Amino acid sequence: MPQPIGVLVVTSPGCHFCEDALRLLDELAETSPLQIETVPLSSERGRTLLVRHRVPFPPIVLVDGEFFGYGRISRRQLEARLMSLMASARAD
């Protein structure tokens, strides 16, 4: 089984985009090896990520340690990124 792909999601209470992103990741985790971590925006780490990536609102999504996106997350783009990572892992 391939190594899980780390996905970090910075969330905020009552954020419907955050709920949508987590729901999408749960669905994708059924077919892709994902290790999903959530970080509250109100935490020091969450605030640091907000400032570092200069995003106006959550969620902030990092895939394999790299900024992927924020706000409404595109299923198609996220699936493509995960497929690319899995393909490169198989090639190694």
Secondary structure, DSSP 8 states (H G I E B T S, - for coil): ----EEEEEEE-TT-HHHHHHHHHHHHHTTTS-EEEEEEETTSHHHHHHHHHHT-SSS-EEEETTEEEEESS--HHHHHHHHHHHHHHHHH-
